[in-house]
Amino acid sequence: MGAHWNIGDIIFQLIAIMVVIFVIVIIAGFARSMKKQNERLHSIEEKLGKLLEKRHD
């Protein structure tokens, strides 16, 4: 009994933690990308609406 750690166990734990962090970063990046894309789409829709209004005036 005791706190006996094998170097393989430590490496495995570090890799497991890095994988979890990597997945979280990828999900956050994807969410940020989708938000920016949605904002750009909304901006384009507004500009198109203004152009169409000018055209009909």
TIZA-106404 format. One record per atom (N, C-alpha, C): residue number from 1; residue in three letters; atom name; x, y, z. Coordinates in Angstrom, 1 decimal, always signed. Layout:
BEGIN
<r num="NUM" residu="Ala" atome="CA" px="X" py="Y" pz="Z"/>
...
This chain:
BEGIN
<r num="1" residu="Met" atome="N" px="+0.8" py="-1.2" pz="+0.0"/>
<r num="1" residu="Met" atome="CA" px="+0.0" py="+0.0" pz="+0.0"/>
<r num="1" residu="Met" atome="C" px="+0.9" py="+1.2" pz="+0.0"/>
<r num="2" residu="Gly" atome="N" px="+0.4" py="+2.3" pz="-0.6"/>
<r num="2" residu="Gly" atome="CA" px="+1.1" py="+3.5" pz="-0.6"/>
<r num="2" residu="Gly" atome="C" px="+0.9" py="+4.2" pz="-1.9"/>
<r num="3" residu="Ala" atome="N" px="+1.6" py="+5.3" pz="-2.1"/>
<r num="3" residu="Ala" atome="CA" px="+1.5" py="+6.1" pz="-3.2"/>
<r num="3" residu="Ala" atome="C" px="+2.6" py="+5.8" pz="-4.2"/>
<r num="4" residu="His" atome="N" px="+2.5" py="+4.6" pz="-4.7"/>
<r num="4" residu="His" atome="CA" px="+3.5" py="+4.1" pz="-5.7"/>
<r num="4" residu="His" atome="C" px="+3.0" py="+4.3" pz="-7.1"/>
<r num="5" residu="Trp" atome="N" px="+3.6" py="+5.2" pz="-7.8"/>
<r num="5" residu="Trp" atome="CA" px="+3.2" py="+5.6" pz="-9.2"/>
<r num="5" residu="Trp" atome="C" px="+4.2" py="+5.1" pz="-10.2"/>
<r num="6" residu="Asn" atome="N" px="+3.7" py="+4.4" pz="-11.2"/>
<r num="6" residu="Asn" atome="CA" px="+4.6" py="+4.0" pz="-12.3"/>
<r num="6" residu="Asn" atome="C" px="+4.7" py="+5.1" pz="-13.3"/>
<r num="7" residu="Ile" atome="N" px="+5.8" py="+5.2" pz="-14.0"/>
<r num="7" residu="Ile" atome="CA" px="+6.0" py="+6.3" pz="-15.0"/>
<r num="7" residu="Ile" atome="C" px="+4.9" py="+6.1" pz="-16.1"/>
<r num="8" residu="Gly" atome="N" px="+4.6" py="+4.9" pz="-16.4"/>
<r num="8" residu="Gly" atome="CA" px="+3.5" py="+4.7" pz="-17.4"/>
<r num="8" residu="Gly" atome="C" px="+2.2" py="+5.2" pz="-17.0"/>
<r num="9" residu="Asp" atome="N" px="+1.9" py="+5.1" pz="-15.7"/>
<r num="9" residu="Asp" atome="CA" px="+0.6" py="+5.6" pz="-15.2"/>
<r num="9" residu="Asp" atome="C" px="+0.6" py="+7.1" pz="-15.3"/>
<r num="10" residu="Ile" atome="N" px="+1.7" py="+7.7" pz="-14.9"/>
<r num="10" residu="Ile" atome="CA" px="+1.7" py="+9.2" pz="-15.0"/>
<r num="10" residu="Ile" atome="C" px="+1.6" py="+9.7" pz="-16.4"/>
<r num="11" residu="Ile" atome="N" px="+2.3" py="+9.0" pz="-17.4"/>
<r num="11" residu="Ile" atome="CA" px="+2.1" py="+9.4" pz="-18.8"/>
<r num="11" residu="Ile" atome="C" px="+0.7" py="+9.2" pz="-19.3"/>
<r num="12" residu="Phe" atome="N" px="+0.1" py="+8.1" pz="-18.9"/>
<r num="12" residu="Phe" atome="CA" px="-1.3" py="+7.8" pz="-19.3"/>
<r num="12" residu="Phe" atome="C" px="-2.2" py="+8.9" pz="-18.7"/>
<r num="13" residu="Gln" atome="N" px="-2.1" py="+9.3" pz="-17.5"/>
<r num="13" residu="Gln" atome="CA" px="-2.9" py="+10.3" pz="-16.9"/>
<r num="13" residu="Gln" atome="C" px="-2.7" py="+11.6" pz="-17.6"/>
<r num="14" residu="Leu" atome="N" px="-1.5" py="+12.0" pz="-17.9"/>
<r num="14" residu="Leu" atome="CA" px="-1.3" py="+13.3" pz="-18.6"/>
<r num="14" residu="Leu" atome="C" px="-1.9" py="+13.3" pz="-20.0"/>
<r num="15" residu="Ile" atome="N" px="-1.8" py="+12.2" pz="-20.7"/>
<r num="15" residu="Ile" atome="CA" px="-2.4" py="+12.1" pz="-22.0"/>
<r num="15" residu="Ile" atome="C" px="-3.9" py="+12.1" pz="-21.9"/>
<r num="16" residu="Ala" atome="N" px="-4.5" py="+11.5" pz="-20.9"/>
<r num="16" residu="Ala" atome="CA" px="-5.9" py="+11.5" pz="-20.8"/>
<r num="16" residu="Ala" atome="C" px="-6.4" py="+12.9" pz="-20.5"/>
<r num="17" residu="Ile" atome="N" px="-5.7" py="+13.6" pz="-19.6"/>
<r num="17" residu="Ile" atome="CA" px="-6.1" py="+15.0" pz="-19.3"/>
<r num="17" residu="Ile" atome="C" px="-6.0" py="+15.9" pz="-20.5"/>
<r num="18" residu="Met" atome="N" px="-4.9" py="+15.7" pz="-21.3"/>
<r num="18" residu="Met" atome="CA" px="-4.7" py="+16.5" pz="-22.5"/>
<r num="18" residu="Met" atome="C" px="-5.8" py="+16.2" pz="-23.5"/>
<r num="19" residu="Val" atome="N" px="-6.2" py="+15.0" pz="-23.6"/>
<r num="19" residu="Val" atome="CA" px="-7.3" py="+14.7" pz="-24.6"/>
<r num="19" residu="Val" atome="C" px="-8.6" py="+15.4" pz="-24.1"/>
<r num="20" residu="Val" atome="N" px="-8.9" py="+15.4" pz="-22.9"/>
<r num="20" residu="Val" atome="CA" px="-10.1" py="+16.1" pz="-22.4"/>
<r num="20" residu="Val" atome="C" px="-10.0" py="+17.6" pz="-22.6"/>
<r num="21" residu="Ile" atome="N" px="-8.9" py="+18.2" pz="-22.3"/>
<r num="21" residu="Ile" atome="CA" px="-8.7" py="+19.6" pz="-22.6"/>
<r num="21" residu="Ile" atome="C" px="-8.8" py="+19.9" pz="-24.1"/>
<r num="22" residu="Phe" atome="N" px="-8.2" py="+19.0" pz="-24.9"/>
<r num="22" residu="Phe" atome="CA" px="-8.3" py="+19.2" pz="-26.4"/>
<r num="22" residu="Phe" atome="C" px="-9.7" py="+19.2" pz="-26.8"/>
<r num="23" residu="Val" atome="N" px="-10.5" py="+18.3" pz="-26.4"/>
<r num="23" residu="Val" atome="CA" px="-11.9" py="+18.2" pz="-26.8"/>
<r num="23" residu="Val" atome="C" px="-12.7" py="+19.4" pz="-26.3"/>
<r num="24" residu="Ile" atome="N" px="-12.4" py="+19.9" pz="-25.1"/>
<r num="24" residu="Ile" atome="CA" px="-13.1" py="+21.1" pz="-24.7"/>
<r num="24" residu="Ile" atome="C" px="-12.7" py="+22.3" pz="-25.5"/>
<r num="25" residu="Val" atome="N" px="-11.5" py="+22.4" pz="-25.9"/>
<r num="25" residu="Val" atome="CA" px="-11.0" py="+23.6" pz="-26.7"/>
<r num="25" residu="Val" atome="C" px="-11.6" py="+23.5" pz="-28.1"/>
<r num="26" residu="Ile" atome="N" px="-11.7" py="+22.3" pz="-28.7"/>
<r num="26" residu="Ile" atome="CA" px="-12.3" py="+22.1" pz="-30.0"/>
<r num="26" residu="Ile" atome="C" px="-13.8" py="+22.5" pz="-30.0"/>
<r num="27" residu="Ile" atome="N" px="-14.5" py="+22.1" pz="-28.9"/>
<r num="27" residu="Ile" atome="CA" px="-15.9" py="+22.4" pz="-28.8"/>
<r num="27" residu="Ile" atome="C" px="-16.1" py="+23.9" pz="-28.6"/>
<r num="28" residu="Ala" atome="N" px="-15.3" py="+24.6" pz="-27.8"/>
<r num="28" residu="Ala" atome="CA" px="-15.4" py="+26.0" pz="-27.6"/>
<r num="28" residu="Ala" atome="C" px="-15.0" py="+26.7" pz="-28.9"/>
<r num="29" residu="Gly" atome="N" px="-14.0" py="+26.3" pz="-29.6"/>
<r num="29" residu="Gly" atome="CA" px="-13.7" py="+26.9" pz="-30.9"/>
<r num="29" residu="Gly" atome="C" px="-14.8" py="+26.8" pz="-31.9"/>
<r num="30" residu="Phe" atome="N" px="-15.4" py="+25.6" pz="-32.0"/>
<r num="30" residu="Phe" atome="CA" px="-16.5" py="+25.4" pz="-32.9"/>
<r num="30" residu="Phe" atome="C" px="-17.7" py="+26.3" pz="-32.5"/>
<r num="31" residu="Ala" atome="N" px="-18.0" py="+26.5" pz="-31.2"/>
<r num="31" residu="Ala" atome="CA" px="-19.1" py="+27.3" pz="-30.8"/>
<r num="31" residu="Ala" atome="C" px="-18.8" py="+28.8" pz="-31.1"/>
<r num="32" residu="Arg" atome="N" px="-17.6" py="+29.2" pz="-30.9"/>
<r num="32" residu="Arg" atome="CA" px="-17.2" py="+30.6" pz="-31.3"/>
<r num="32" residu="Arg" atome="C" px="-17.3" py="+30.8" pz="-32.8"/>
<r num="33" residu="Ser" atome="N" px="-16.9" py="+29.9" pz="-33.5"/>
<r num="33" residu="Ser" atome="CA" px="-16.9" py="+30.0" pz="-35.0"/>
<r num="33" residu="Ser" atome="C" px="-18.4" py="+30.1" pz="-35.5"/>
<r num="34" residu="Met" atome="N" px="-19.3" py="+29.3" pz="-34.9"/>
<r num="34" residu="Met" atome="CA" px="-20.7" py="+29.3" pz="-35.3"/>
<r num="34" residu="Met" atome="C" px="-21.3" py="+30.7" pz="-34.9"/>
<r num="35" residu="Lys" atome="N" px="-20.9" py="+31.2" pz="-33.8"/>
<r num="35" residu="Lys" atome="CA" px="-21.4" py="+32.5" pz="-33.3"/>
<r num="35" residu="Lys" atome="C" px="-21.0" py="+33.6" pz="-34.3"/>
<r num="36" residu="Lys" atome="N" px="-19.7" py="+33.6" pz="-34.7"/>
<r num="36" residu="Lys" atome="CA" px="-19.2" py="+34.6" pz="-35.6"/>
<r num="36" residu="Lys" atome="C" px="-19.9" py="+34.5" pz="-37.0"/>
<r num="37" residu="Gln" atome="N" px="-20.1" py="+33.3" pz="-37.4"/>
<r num="37" residu="Gln" atome="CA" px="-20.8" py="+33.0" pz="-38.7"/>
<r num="37" residu="Gln" atome="C" px="-22.2" py="+33.5" pz="-38.6"/>
<r num="38" residu="Asn" atome="N" px="-22.9" py="+33.3" pz="-37.5"/>
<r num="38" residu="Asn" atome="CA" px="-24.2" py="+33.8" pz="-37.4"/>
<r num="38" residu="Asn" atome="C" px="-24.3" py="+35.3" pz="-37.4"/>
<r num="39" residu="Glu" atome="N" px="-23.3" py="+36.0" pz="-36.7"/>
<r num="39" residu="Glu" atome="CA" px="-23.3" py="+37.4" pz="-36.7"/>
<r num="39" residu="Glu" atome="C" px="-23.0" py="+38.0" pz="-38.1"/>
<r num="40" residu="Arg" atome="N" px="-22.1" py="+37.3" pz="-38.9"/>
<r num="40" residu="Arg" atome="CA" px="-21.8" py="+37.8" pz="-40.2"/>
<r num="40" residu="Arg" atome="C" px="-23.1" py="+37.6" pz="-41.1"/>
<r num="41" residu="Leu" atome="N" px="-23.8" py="+36.5" pz="-41.0"/>
<r num="41" residu="Leu" atome="CA" px="-25.0" py="+36.3" pz="-41.7"/>
<r num="41" residu="Leu" atome="C" px="-26.0" py="+37.3" pz="-41.4"/>
<r num="42" residu="His" atome="N" px="-26.2" py="+37.7" pz="-40.2"/>
<r num="42" residu="His" atome="CA" px="-27.2" py="+38.7" pz="-39.8"/>
<r num="42" residu="His" atome="C" px="-26.8" py="+40.1" pz="-40.4"/>
<r num="43" residu="Ser" atome="N" px="-25.5" py="+40.4" pz="-40.4"/>
<r num="43" residu="Ser" atome="CA" px="-25.0" py="+41.6" pz="-40.9"/>
<r num="43" residu="Ser" atome="C" px="-25.3" py="+41.7" pz="-42.4"/>
<r num="44" residu="Ile" atome="N" px="-25.1" py="+40.6" pz="-43.1"/>
<r num="44" residu="Ile" atome="CA" px="-25.3" py="+40.5" pz="-44.6"/>
<r num="44" residu="Ile" atome="C" px="-26.8" py="+40.7" pz="-44.8"/>
<r num="45" residu="Glu" atome="N" px="-27.7" py="+40.0" pz="-44.0"/>
<r num="45" residu="Glu" atome="CA" px="-29.1" py="+40.2" pz="-44.2"/>
<r num="45" residu="Glu" atome="C" px="-29.6" py="+41.6" pz="-44.0"/>
<r num="46" residu="Glu" atome="N" px="-29.0" py="+42.3" pz="-43.0"/>
<r num="46" residu="Glu" atome="CA" px="-29.4" py="+43.7" pz="-42.8"/>
<r num="46" residu="Glu" atome="C" px="-29.0" py="+44.6" pz="-44.0"/>
<r num="47" residu="Lys" atome="N" px="-27.7" py="+44.4" pz="-44.5"/>
<r num="47" residu="Lys" atome="CA" px="-27.3" py="+45.1" pz="-45.7"/>
<r num="47" residu="Lys" atome="C" px="-28.1" py="+44.8" pz="-46.9"/>
<r num="48" residu="Leu" atome="N" px="-28.5" py="+43.6" pz="-47.1"/>
<r num="48" residu="Leu" atome="CA" px="-29.3" py="+43.2" pz="-48.3"/>
<r num="48" residu="Leu" atome="C" px="-30.7" py="+43.9" pz="-48.1"/>
<r num="49" residu="Gly" atome="N" px="-31.2" py="+43.9" pz="-46.9"/>
<r num="49" residu="Gly" atome="CA" px="-32.5" py="+44.5" pz="-46.7"/>
<r num="49" residu="Gly" atome="C" px="-32.5" py="+46.0" pz="-47.0"/>
<r num="50" residu="Lys" atome="N" px="-31.4" py="+46.7" pz="-46.6"/>
<r num="50" residu="Lys" atome="CA" px="-31.3" py="+48.1" pz="-46.9"/>
<r num="50" residu="Lys" atome="C" px="-31.2" py="+48.4" pz="-48.4"/>
<r num="51" residu="Leu" atome="N" px="-30.4" py="+47.5" pz="-49.1"/>
<r num="51" residu="Leu" atome="CA" px="-30.3" py="+47.7" pz="-50.5"/>
<r num="51" residu="Leu" atome="C" px="-31.6" py="+47.4" pz="-51.2"/>
<r num="52" residu="Leu" atome="N" px="-32.4" py="+46.5" pz="-50.8"/>
<r num="52" residu="Leu" atome="CA" px="-33.7" py="+46.2" pz="-51.4"/>
<r num="52" residu="Leu" atome="C" px="-34.6" py="+47.4" pz="-51.1"/>
<r num="53" residu="Glu" atome="N" px="-34.6" py="+48.0" pz="-49.9"/>
<r num="53" residu="Glu" atome="CA" px="-35.4" py="+49.1" pz="-49.6"/>
<r num="53" residu="Glu" atome="C" px="-35.1" py="+50.3" pz="-50.5"/>
<r num="54" residu="Lys" atome="N" px="-33.8" py="+50.6" pz="-50.7"/>
<r num="54" residu="Lys" atome="CA" px="-33.3" py="+51.7" pz="-51.6"/>
<r num="54" residu="Lys" atome="C" px="-33.8" py="+51.4" pz="-53.0"/>
<r num="55" residu="Arg" atome="N" px="-33.8" py="+50.2" pz="-53.4"/>
<r num="55" residu="Arg" atome="CA" px="-34.2" py="+49.9" pz="-54.8"/>
<r num="55" residu="Arg" atome="C" px="-35.7" py="+50.1" pz="-55.1"/>
<r num="56" residu="His" atome="N" px="-36.5" py="+49.9" pz="-54.0"/>
<r num="56" residu="His" atome="CA" px="-37.9" py="+50.0" pz="-54.2"/>
<r num="56" residu="His" atome="C" px="-38.4" py="+51.5" pz="-53.9"/>
<r num="57" residu="Asp" atome="N" px="-37.5" py="+52.3" pz="-53.4"/>
<r num="57" residu="Asp" atome="CA" px="-37.9" py="+53.7" pz="-53.2"/>
<r num="57" residu="Asp" atome="C" px="-37.9" py="+54.6" pz="-54.4"/>
